[in-house]
Every structure is written in structure tokens, then in C-alpha cells.
């Protein structure tokens, strides 16, 4: 079946209003955040003292729903995606679908459908719907109404909206691959603070952003880049005021004008403004809000894998509203289909604790205290170049990245039918649409390339494996057997062995499958109901996996030829090994949701945990860990802004800080053809990231 190949995005929608649910947790910003003052013109060091960020700050645009448009139906679509989709999509078994809302005579309550009644319902909620009066402003609700009136509501992942930030197709501009030899300069801090570890960014005409970091003397050096005009800025400048200069001419080793930064405040206590909080990582936000260790640990455990914590804390709901949201998160199975898996009468102390805590720290009248940020990188951790690539469409809910035989980077979309291929040399993306399965939510999960250059892509909700031939654009789909109903998570984290066979681990067994038929060729018993990942060793002799994604404590390794198992666990301690890979020495590595990189030491038959020095917070967690060809292990701090690098032999860490306050990395791709290695990941928030250490 042919696929559509595209190099330019188009517009689409994704939903809003009445009942909500997990979408709130996946969601957006508070009402007053949506109306915050944001710079609409270039800023300099002498800019308006009240402006705390510039309009290139991706995190603030996400928090104010302005990643597609500044107002109107386009912005309303983004609000709907973050606030309402989870309960009002066409696959859910709960709230009404809203596609023809304004064609109806009456709402479910019996009230007539008009702008006033729709607005009132959104603000006041109901028995099964949180009240949004403290989380959405009148302007937000007006944009939601514009989205409903536009006729675009409510396409489900079929045609995502175009990104205004993707310009690589229309603004041809080569992307650098080197590490040094470009523009240089100095950052000075007016107050006398150390200038070390400050990120400095150049934005090219094609929208690609390149960031380097200052050393102890405040000096920075960019890679050699195409001569031309760039925007020079400080990404996420907190605790400093923004600095931005447009039309900066760069030609070779240009010496740019000194950058002088001023502090936002005269102490480390920062005003609790929405602009500043948008520059904090999830871990920083959690560290700053009130609460006991038990409350925060419970929150970390139950909200660790699907979305950032910023999206939770930028909502304001009363106890009724939070009770509905936490109930949807904890007591229902699946993502789109809302099927209760726990009786309402069954006691749940963790549920009660979370509802009470969130109602206290994020109620309609909760007051925020001053904020503090974590330290900037120092020493060797400043020696890195980070490049961010824009993608043609927004609201993709990006999941995994993969590299093909030509060095292109592929990405999957967890909530749409789109997958894409990035050319790192140009930033140009070619998109492919996977065929829709009637009645099933579109969305892909993992991607692997075989020795012939064929891409294999799993569909989590449709339980299918897609064989995509990039040369012809043809796709073949194979249904993978599952006891789980469609539209609920199932077939996702497969892997391929050297011969091209598929490995999966569900239903208490490891299976080897024929990729063209889905037929089980061989199977082995698991010690748990599933492994969250499937790892094959370099020599193809061993399979390894961890326990269930939601706070398991098991790891295991299978000698494939003999069927011999090494089964280990961490007892009462939930290490939660999630995804990972084998190192060249036969050890399996996993990212741990409890904050450690986890090694299954095959030779000594034991579990080892390595804890990173990501000071000063206890809220580090990992979704995955990936060893490189040298045995060093890489991972993104899931709710932080760091990518870590561990040398297990010396236990030496590098902690590289990302330009935006995210490192939402679910699958690390390592290009071993470069020295040092080049690391890639796709951020859930909508862009691809390349990390190039200098040594």
C-alpha cells in the first residue's frame, strides 16, 4: 500500500472542553500565564525591564498554547489538544465527542448550545468535569470557541497543524556538523556572578538552533557555520533577564559583541512569575512547590512517564476537579479508551494523598512562593554543542528516534499517523503517513532499521508492525496478536535481531516473530507479565528486559540458544528499569524511573545502580539508558533539562544541560561514526535534538 511522502506540513486539529481527564495532566498553562506579557520584537540587553523572556522561548509558547498561532482557531486547537482530547476523543468511552457541537440544539445538560452556555460549561464544569475557571482565561475560551466554529474539530491525529517555526524547506541553509572554528565571544554578568555554563544560541534562517556554553572565563565558541545573518540569544536565561539580537552577521570566526547579562533579582529568590516558571524544568518546579517527601515521591511515581510535570502544575483546580483528574490517571486503563480498572469503592490512600496535595498547592487560590533554579553546568559539562531541529508539524506527541543507513534521523508520532525522516545536513524533513485503521487511534511508537534499509515501525494502539520502504514509499502492515483491546497500549517496544526477526515480551513470555506474518516462531517464559523493552546483545546470543513500566523491580537475561535465564530483582526497592541497550561487554543497561542508571552485570549476576550528580534535587528519573560503542552510557533526565553521560569504569559523569528546560528523551540514538560519538533524541515537546560533546 503506498504511503504519502511530503516535505511540508499542513493544518489539522486535536480536541477541548466538557469533561477532561488525563489530558489535564498532559496539559497546558494557567489562565494568567496565557495573558502574560511576551516580547513581540527583538530584545537586547537594554530591553524593557518588565519583559522576562523573548518570543523564541519554546517553553513559554508551549505553556501559552502559542506553538501554532497567537490567537484564534489555531491556538484553540492547541488548547483542545492539551486540555480536552483525552476525554473527548472519538475513541473514549466517556465524555461526548464535540465535532458537531455548534450544530446541536442542546448540550447534554439540556441547555441550548451557544457561545454563552459553552463558555459557562467550560468555566463551571459539572459532576464529571473539572471547572476551568481558574485555568482558562476568557481569551483562552474564546479561542476554543473559534476552534469549534472553524469546522476543524475534531480530527484525531489525521492532519496535524503546520508548525510556523519549520523553515528548512523554504529557507535552504546548510547545518554545520563540526564542533569549533566559528563565532566567538564573551558573556559577562553585571552583578559579578560566575559566567560559567551560560548557554549562547544562534538561530539560523532555516530555524535550526545551535547552542554552546561558556567556560569559567565566560568565553564561548560556535562551530564553523554558513556565513550569513543569525539571531543571537540566550536560551532560557533565568536567573538573568533576556538577551536577544537579530540580524547578527556571522562569517567564519567572527568576534561578536560582548554579552552583558543582568539578574532578574538581587538574590537567588526569583519572583513566581509564569514567564520565569516556564524556564524551569519539571524537577525544578516540583522541588519548588510545597509538599512533604511522601507527597512528592507519590506524585513522581504515578506521573513519571507520559508527560512533563510543568503541565500539571500550570493548572489550578478545586478538590472536585483534581479528584476527577487523578481518578482518570490512576484508575483507568488505556490512553484513549477510558476503561475503569479499579472499583470506585476500593480504598486508595495514594489517590487521596495526591488529590489533597494538588488541591492545596494548585488550588484556585493557592499562592506561589519565590522560585529558585538549579546550578548551571561546570567544567567538562560545558564542552558540548547542542543543535535543535524544527519539524513541519506540531501536536505530534513525539516518541522515538532512529537512524538509518544514510545517517538520516527518523521519528515516530504517538498520537498521529505521521512519521518523518530528517536530513541532518539541511534540516529538511520528509513525512510519511501510515494507513489508518478504521476505529483505531493513529499513533506509532518504536522504529528500527534493518540491514536492507527498511524501516520497521510499531503502532501501539492498532497493535501493528509497519514495514516502510523509504525508496518506494510503500508500507505493509502486520497485525500482532494481543489480548489487549485496540486503542489500549500493547505492541510497542519491539526490537530486531541481525537476521531481521522481531522480538517482543508481553503476556508473560518472550517471543520471536516473523515480521512479515506476525507468526510466533519461538517463545520463552518471563518472570513477570511483560518486559517494557527488548534488548539483543551485540553478538546476538542474549535477550534482556526489565519489569513492567509502572514501578517494577525485575531485570532478566535469556541465553537464547540454551534457554537459560538469569532472573534478578531489587526486592522492595522499585528500581523500575525501563528501556535501554547492551554495552559491548555483554551487560544490559536500563534507565530507572527511580533516578538511577541500572546495569545488569552479566558476569557477576547482579544488579548495579549508578546515581547521577544532578544536584541538588532527588527528582531525577530516566525513561531509557543507551551505551555507546565505548561502553559509556547516555540518558536524558526525563523531567529535567539534562542529558547525562556515564563512564562506568571510572564512574565519572558529564551532565550536559539542554537549551530548553526539557530533555524528554524516550529513545537515545548514538552515531558511532563520529569522534566523539554524536547523540540524538526526539523531544516529546516537538523537536529533534543533536548533542555533540567536544571530548
C-alpha positions in Angstrom: 0.0 0.0 0.0 1.6 3.3 -1.0 2.5 6.0 1.6 2.2 9.7 1.0 5.7 11.3 1.1 5.7 15.0 2.0 8.2 17.7 2.8 5.8 20.4 4.1 3.3 20.3 6.9 -0.4 21.1 6.8 -3.0 22.2 9.3 -5.1 19.9 11.5 -6.9 19.8 14.9 -7.0 17.9 18.2 -9.7 18.5 20.9 -11.3 20.8 24.1 -13.9 21.2 26.8 -16.6 19.5 28.9 -15.2 16.6 30.8 -11.4 16.3 30.9 -9.1 13.8 32.5 -5.6 12.7 31.8 -5.4 15.4 29.2 -5.2 17.9 32.0 -2.1 16.2 33.3 -0.7 16.2 29.8 -1.7 19.8 29.6 -1.1 23.4 29.4 -0.8 26.7 31.2 -2.9 28.6 33.7 -5.1 31.4 32.6 -2.9 34.2 33.8 0.0 32.5 32.0 -1.9 32.7 28.8 -2.1 36.5 29.1 1.4 37.1 30.3 3.5 39.8 28.6 5.7 38.4 26.0 8.2 40.2 23.8 6.9 40.6 20.2 10.0 42.3 18.9 13.8 41.7 19.2 15.2 42.2 22.6 18.6 43.4 23.7 20.5 43.6 27.0 18.8 47.0 27.4 15.3 45.8 26.7 12.2 46.6 28.7 12.9 45.7 32.3 9.5 44.0 32.7 9.9 41.5 29.9 11.3 38.2 31.2 11.6 36.2 28.0 11.6 36.6 24.3 9.1 35.2 21.7 11.6 32.5 20.7 11.3 30.8 24.1 9.8 27.5 23.1 8.8 26.5 26.6 6.7 29.7 27.1 5.0 29.2 23.8 4.1 25.7 24.8 2.7 26.9 28.1 0.6 29.6 26.5 -0.6 27.3 23.7 1.1 29.6 21.0 3.1 27.0 19.2 0.8 27.2 16.2 -0.9 30.6 16.4 -1.0 33.5 18.8 -4.8 33.5 18.8 -7.9 32.2 17.2 -8.8 28.7 16.0 -5.2 27.7 15.6 -4.5 28.4 19.2 -7.8 26.9 20.2 -6.8 23.6 18.6 -3.7 23.5 20.8 -5.7 24.2 23.9 -8.0 21.4 22.9 -5.1 19.0 22.4 -3.7 19.7 25.8 -6.9 20.2 27.8 -9.7 18.1 26.3 -8.6 15.5 23.9 -8.1 12.7 26.5 -11.8 12.7 27.4 -13.5 14.0 24.3 -11.7 12.0 21.5 -13.9 9.7 19.4 -12.4 6.6 20.9 -13.1 7.3 24.5 -15.9 5.5 26.4 -16.9 8.6 28.5 -17.3 12.2 27.5 -19.3 13.3 24.4 -17.5 13.8 21.1 -17.6 17.5 20.1 -17.1 17.6 16.4 -20.6 19.0 15.7 -21.1 20.9 18.9 -22.5 24.0 17.3 -24.7 22.0 15.0 -26.5 20.6 18.1 -29.6 22.2 19.5 -28.9 21.4 23.1 -26.0 20.3 25.3 -26.1 17.1 27.4 -27.4 19.2 30.3 -30.3 20.4 28.2 -29.1 24.0 27.9 -29.1 25.5 24.4 -25.8 25.4 22.5 -24.4 28.9 22.1 -21.3 30.8 23.0 -22.5 31.8 26.4 -23.6 28.4 27.5 -20.5 26.7 26.1 -18.3 29.2 27.9 -20.2 28.8 31.2 -19.9 25.0 31.0 -16.1 25.2 30.5 -15.7 27.6 33.4 -18.0 25.8 35.9 -17.6 22.2 34.9 -20.0 19.6 36.3 -20.3 16.3 38.2 -17.9 14.6 35.7 -16.0 17.6 34.5 -13.5 19.9 36.3 -14.2 23.6 36.4 -11.7 25.5 34.3 -12.5 29.0 35.6 -9.1 29.3 37.3 -7.1 27.5 34.5 -8.5 29.1 31.3 -9.0 32.8 30.7 -11.8 34.4 28.7 -9.3 34.7 25.8 -8.5 31.0 26.1 -12.1 30.1 26.0 -12.8 32.4 23.1 -10.0 30.7 21.1 -11.6 27.3 22.0 -14.9 28.5 20.7 -13.2 29.8 17.5 -11.8 26.2 17.0 -15.3 24.7 17.4 -16.8 27.2 14.9 -14.0 26.6 12.4 -15.2 23.2 11.4 -11.8 21.6 12.1 -12.8 19.9 15.3 -12.1 17.1 15.9 -9.8 15.2 13.6 -7.9 12.6 15.5 -4.3 12.6 14.5 -5.0 12.5 10.8 -3.9 16.0 9.8 -1.8 17.8 12.5 -1.3 21.6 12.3 1.6 23.0 10.4 4.5 24.5 12.5 5.3 28.1 11.8 8.8 27.5 13.0 9.8 25.0 10.4 11.5 26.9 7.5 14.1 24.4 6.3 12.2 23.6 3.1 11.7 27.3 2.1 14.9 28.7 3.6 17.7 26.5 2.3 20.6 26.7 4.7 23.3 24.1 5.4 23.5 22.8 9.0 27.0 22.6 10.4 28.5 19.3 11.5 31.8 20.5 13.1 32.4 21.5 16.7 34.7 24.6 16.6 36.0 27.3 14.4 33.0 29.6 14.3 31.9 32.8 16.0 33.4 33.6 19.4 32.6 35.9 22.2 32.3 36.6 26.0 29.5 36.6 28.4 29.8 38.9 31.4 27.5 39.1 34.4 26.9 42.7 35.6 26.5 41.6 39.2 29.8 39.8 39.2 28.3 36.2 39.2 30.3 33.5 37.6 29.6 33.4 33.9 30.4 29.7 33.5 27.8 27.4 32.0 25.6 30.1 30.3 24.1 28.8 27.1 24.5 31.1 24.0 22.4 30.4 20.9 22.5 31.2 17.2 19.3 30.7 15.2 19.8 30.2 11.5 17.4 31.5 8.8 16.1 27.9 8.4 15.1 27.9 12.1 17.8 25.5 13.3 19.1 26.5 16.7 22.7 25.9 17.7 23.8 26.3 21.4 27.2 26.4 23.0 28.2 27.1 26.6 30.6 29.4 28.3 33.7 28.3 30.2 34.8 29.7 33.6 36.0 32.9 31.9 32.7 33.4 30.1 34.2 32.6 26.7 32.2 30.7 24.1 33.0 29.4 20.6 30.5 28.2 18.0 31.2 25.6 15.2 32.0 27.0 11.8 28.7 27.9 10.2 27.4 29.1 6.9 28.1 32.9 6.5 25.0 35.0 6.9 22.6 36.7 9.3 21.6 35.0 12.5 19.7 35.7 15.7 21.9 35.7 18.7 20.2 35.0 22.0 20.4 33.4 25.5 18.1 30.4 25.7 16.2 30.0 29.0 18.2 32.9 30.5 16.8 32.6 34.1 18.0 33.8 36.6 19.1 36.6 34.1 17.0 38.9 32.0 16.7 38.0 28.4 19.2 38.9 25.8 18.5 38.8 22.0 20.0 40.5 19.0 18.6 39.9 15.5 20.5 40.3 12.2 23.9 39.4 13.6 26.4 38.9 10.8 28.4 35.8 11.1 31.3 34.9 8.8 33.9 32.4 10.0 35.4 33.1 13.4 33.5 36.4 13.9 34.1 38.1 17.2 30.6 39.1 18.4 30.0 42.0 20.8 30.3 41.1 24.5 27.0 39.9 26.0 26.3 41.5 29.4 23.6 39.9 31.5 21.6 41.4 34.3 20.0 39.4 37.1 16.2 39.3 37.4 16.5 39.7 41.2 19.2 40.7 43.7 19.1 37.3 45.4 18.6 33.7 44.4 14.9 34.1 45.2 13.1 34.8 41.9 9.6 36.1 41.5 7.0 33.4 41.0 6.0 34.7 37.6 4.7 32.5 34.8 7.5 33.6 32.4 10.2 32.6 34.8 8.5 29.3 35.8 8.3 28.4 32.1 12.1 28.3 32.1 12.3 25.8 34.9 12.5 22.1 34.4 9.8 19.8 35.7 12.2 18.7 38.5 12.8 22.3 39.4 9.1 23.1 39.6 8.5 20.0 41.8 11.4 21.0 44.0 10.0 24.5 44.4 6.3 23.7 45.3 5.3 22.9 48.9 4.9 19.4 50.0 6.2 16.5 52.1 8.7 13.9 50.8 5.9 11.4 50.7 3.6 13.6 48.7 6.3 14.4 46.1 7.5 10.8 45.9 4.0 9.6 45.3 3.5 12.2 42.6 6.8 11.2 40.9 5.7 7.5 41.0 2.3 7.9 39.4 3.1 10.7 37.0 6.5 9.6 35.7 6.3 8.6 32.1 3.6 10.2 29.9 4.1 14.0 30.1 6.1 16.8 31.8 5.3 17.9 35.4 5.1 21.5 34.2 1.8 20.6 32.5 0.3 19.5 35.8 1.4 22.5 37.9 0.3 25.1 35.5 -3.3 24.1 36.2 -5.5 25.4 39.0 -8.4 23.3 40.1 -10.6 22.8 43.2 -10.7 19.5 45.0 -13.5 18.2 42.8 -11.6 19.0 39.7 -8.4 17.3 40.9 -10.3 14.3 42.1 -11.6 13.7 38.6 -8.2 14.1 37.0 -6.3 11.9 39.4 -9.1 9.3 39.2 -8.7 9.3 35.4 -5.0 9.0 35.7 -4.8 6.2 38.3 -8.0 4.2 37.9 -8.5 3.7 34.2 -6.6 1.6 31.7 -5.5 2.6 28.3 -4.9 6.1 27.0 -7.9 7.0 24.8 -10.3 4.3 25.9 -11.4 5.2 29.5 -12.0 1.7 31.0 -12.0 1.7 34.8 -9.7 -0.9 36.2 -10.3 -0.3 39.9 -13.6 -0.2 41.8 -14.7 3.3 43.0 -15.4 1.8 46.4 -11.9 0.3 46.8 -9.7 2.4 49.2 -6.8 4.1 47.6 -4.6 6.1 50.0 -2.2 7.3 47.2 -5.2 8.7 45.3 -6.4 10.6 48.4 -3.0 11.9 49.1 -2.5 13.3 45.6 -5.9 14.9 45.4 -5.4 16.6 48.8 -1.9 17.7 47.9 -2.7 19.1 44.5 -5.8 20.9 45.8 -3.5 22.6 48.4 -0.6 23.6 46.2 -2.5 24.1 42.9 -6.0 25.1 44.0 -7.7 28.2 42.5 -6.5 30.4 45.4 -3.0 28.8 46.0 -0.2 31.3 46.4 3.2 30.6 45.0 6.4 31.3 46.9 9.6 32.7 45.3 11.4 30.3 42.9 15.0 29.0 42.8 16.8 27.4 39.9 19.4 24.7 39.9 23.1 25.3 39.2 24.4 25.7 35.7 26.9 23.2 34.2 30.5 23.5 35.1 33.9 22.2 33.8 33.7 19.4 31.2 30.0 19.5 31.1 30.1 22.9 29.3 32.1 21.3 26.4 29.2 20.4 24.1 27.3 21.7 21.1 23.5 21.2 21.0 21.5 21.6 17.8 17.7 21.7 17.8 15.8 21.0 14.6 12.2 22.1 14.0 9.7 19.7 12.4 7.0 20.5 9.9 4.0 19.8 12.2 3.0 20.4 15.8 1.0 18.3 18.3 2.7 15.1 17.2 3.4 13.8 20.7 6.8 12.5 19.5 8.0 9.3 20.9 11.1 7.6 19.4 14.0 8.4 17.1 16.1 6.0 14.9 19.0 6.4 12.5 19.0 4.8 9.0 22.0 3.6 7.0 22.5 7.0 5.4 22.6 8.9 8.7 19.1 10.3 8.5 17.1 10.6 11.7 13.6 9.1 11.8 10.9 9.9 14.4 7.6 8.5 15.4 4.4 10.2 16.5 2.5 8.7 19.4 -0.9 10.4 18.5 -0.9 10.8 14.7 -0.4 8.8 11.6 2.8 10.7 10.7 6.4 9.5 10.8 9.3 11.6 9.5 12.8 11.5 8.2 15.2 14.4 8.9 18.3 15.1 6.8 20.7 16.5 9.4 22.7 18.3 6.8 19.8 20.5 5.7 17.2 20.2 8.4 14.6 19.2 5.7 12.1 16.7 6.8 10.3 14.2 4.6 7.0 13.0 6.1 5.1 9.7 5.6 1.6 8.9 6.5 0.8 5.4 7.8 -2.5 3.9 6.7 -5.3 4.5 9.1 -7.0 1.5 10.8 -10.8 2.1 11.0 -11.9 2.7 14.6 -8.4 2.8 15.9 -6.5 5.9 17.1 -3.4 6.5 14.9 0.0 6.7 16.6 3.3 5.0 16.2 5.8 4.0 18.9 9.2 2.5 18.2 11.2 2.4 14.9 14.1 0.2 13.8 16.0 -0.1 10.5 17.1 -3.4 9.2 20.3 -4.2 7.2 18.5 -3.5 3.9 17.5 0.0 5.0 13.8 -0.9 5.5 12.1 0.9 8.4 10.0 -1.2 10.8 7.6 0.9 12.9 5.2 -0.3 15.6 1.7 1.1 16.1 0.9 0.9 19.8 -2.9 1.5 19.6 -3.5 -0.6 16.4 -1.2 -3.4 17.6 0.5 -3.5 14.2 4.0 -3.6 12.7 4.6 -1.5 9.6 7.3 -2.3 7.0 8.1 1.0 5.3 10.4 1.1 2.3 11.8 4.6 2.0 12.8 4.1 -1.6 9.3 3.3 -2.9 7.1 4.8 -0.1 5.3 1.5 0.2 4.1 0.1 3.5 3.0 -3.4 4.6 1.1 -3.8 7.8 1.1 -6.9 10.0 -1.3 -7.3 12.9 0.5 -8.6 16.1 -1.7 -10.8 18.3 -2.7 -9.3 21.6 -5.1 -9.9 24.4 -5.3 -6.2 25.0 -8.2 -4.3 23.2 -7.5 -2.0 20.4 -6.9 1.7 21.4 -5.1 0.5 24.5 -1.3 0.2 24.8 0.1 -3.1 23.6 2.7 -3.8 20.8 5.3 -1.0 21.1 8.8 -1.7 22.3 9.9 -4.5 19.9 13.4 -5.0 18.6 15.0 -6.6 15.6 17.9 -9.1 15.6 20.6 -9.3 13.0 18.5 -11.6 10.8 15.5 -9.3 10.9 13.3 -11.3 13.3 11.1 -9.3 15.7 11.4 -9.8 19.5 8.6 -8.9 21.8 7.8 -9.5 25.5 4.2 -9.5 26.6 1.7 -11.9 28.2 4.4 -13.4 30.5 6.6 -14.6 27.6 9.3 -13.5 25.3 8.5 -14.2 21.6 10.5 -14.3 18.4 8.2 -13.4 15.5 8.2 -13.5 11.7 8.0 -9.8 10.8 6.1 -10.5 7.6 3.3 -12.6 9.1 3.4 -11.9 12.9 3.6 -15.6 13.5 5.4 -16.7 16.7 8.5 -18.8 15.8 9.6 -19.5 19.4 8.8 -18.4 22.9 10.3 -18.4 26.4 8.6 -17.7 29.8 9.1 -14.4 31.6 9.2 -13.9 35.3 6.8 -11.0 35.0 3.7 -10.2 32.9 5.8 -8.2 30.5 9.2 -6.5 29.8 9.0 -2.8 28.9 11.8 -3.2 26.5 13.5 -5.9 24.4 17.3 -5.8 24.1 19.5 -8.0 21.9 23.3 -8.3 22.7 26.0 -7.3 20.1 26.7 -11.0 19.4 23.0 -11.9 19.1 23.3 -14.5 21.8 21.3 -12.8 24.6 18.0 -11.1 25.1 17.4 -8.9 28.1 14.5 -6.9 29.6 13.1 -5.2 32.6 9.9 -5.3 34.5 6.6 -3.5 33.9 6.9 0.2 33.2 4.9 1.2 36.2 7.4 0.7 39.0 8.7 -2.8 38.6 11.9 -4.2 40.3 12.9 -7.0 37.9 15.6 -7.5 35.3 16.4 -10.6 33.4 18.6 -12.0 30.7 18.0 -15.0 28.4 20.7 -17.1 26.7 18.8 -17.7 23.5 20.4 -20.9 22.4 20.1 -22.8 25.7 17.0 -21.1 27.1 18.9 -20.4 30.4 17.6 -17.5 32.4 19.3 -15.0 34.8 16.4 -13.5 36.8 17.1 -10.8 39.3 15.2 -8.2 41.2 15.7 -5.4 43.7 13.3 -6.5 46.3 11.1 -3.9 47.9 13.0 -1.1 46.2 11.4 -0.2 42.9 14.4 0.5 40.6 11.9 0.5 37.7 14.3 -0.5 34.8 12.5 0.8 31.7 14.3 0.9 28.3 17.9 0.5 27.3 20.5 -1.4 25.4 23.5 -3.8 25.7 27.0 -2.5 26.1 29.9 -4.0 24.1 30.9 -6.2 27.1 27.6 -8.1 27.4 25.9 -6.1 30.2 22.4 -4.8 29.8 21.6 -1.2 30.8 18.2 0.4 31.6 17.0 3.9 32.6 15.4 3.7 36.0 12.3 5.7 36.9 13.6 6.0 40.5 16.6 8.0 39.3 19.5 5.6 38.6 21.1 4.1 35.5 20.7 0.4 36.0 23.2 -2.2 34.9 22.6 -5.9 34.7 26.1 -7.2 35.4 26.1 -10.4 33.4 29.5 -11.7 34.6 28.7 -11.3 38.3 25.0 -11.9 38.0 23.9 -8.8 40.0 22.1 -5.5 39.6 24.1 -2.3 39.9 22.7 1.2 40.2 24.5 4.4 39.3 23.2 7.6 40.7 23.9 10.8 38.8 25.2 14.0 40.4 22.3 16.1 39.1 22.3 18.3 42.2 20.5 19.4 44.2 17.3 17.5 43.8 16.0 14.0 44.4 13.6 14.0 41.5 15.8 12.7 38.7 14.2 9.9 36.6 15.1 8.1 33.4 13.0 6.6 30.7 15.9 4.9 29.0 19.7 4.4 29.0 21.8 3.7 26.0 25.5 2.6 25.9 27.8 3.7 23.1 30.5 1.7 21.3 33.0 2.7 24.1 30.8 1.4 26.9 29.8 4.9 28.1 26.1 5.2 28.9 23.8 8.1 27.8 20.4 9.1 29.0 18.1 12.1 29.2 16.8 13.2 32.6 13.1 12.7 31.9 11.8 15.5 34.0 15.0 17.6 34.0 16.9 19.6 31.4 20.0 17.4 31.3 21.5 14.7 29.2 23.9 12.6 31.2 26.9 10.6 30.2 28.4 8.0 32.5 31.8 6.2 32.2 31.1 3.1 34.3 34.8 2.2 34.6 35.6 5.4 36.4 32.1 6.3 37.5 32.7 9.8 36.0 29.7 11.8 34.9 29.2 14.5 32.4 25.9 16.4 32.8 25.0 18.4 29.7 22.3 21.0 30.0 19.8 21.4 27.2 18.8 24.9 25.9 15.1 24.4 26.7 14.0 23.2 30.1 13.4 19.7 28.7 15.3 16.5 28.0 12.1 14.5 27.3 14.1 11.6 25.8 12.4 8.2 25.4 14.9 6.7 23.0 18.6 7.7 22.5 20.2 7.2 19.1 24.0 7.1 19.0 26.0 7.8 15.9 29.3 5.9 16.5 30.8 7.1 13.1 31.9 10.4 14.7 34.6 11.0 17.3 33.4 11.7 20.0 30.1 10.0 19.3 27.0 12.0 18.4 23.8 11.6 20.4 20.3 12.2 19.0 16.9 12.2 20.6 13.4 13.4 19.8 11.8 15.6 22.5 8.2 14.8 23.2 7.6 18.6 23.0 8.0 18.6 19.2 11.6 18.9 18.0 14.7 16.8 17.3 17.9 17.3 19.3 21.6 16.6 18.4 24.2 16.5 21.2 27.8 16.7 20.2 30.4 16.5 23.1 33.7 18.2 22.3 35.7 15.4 24.0 
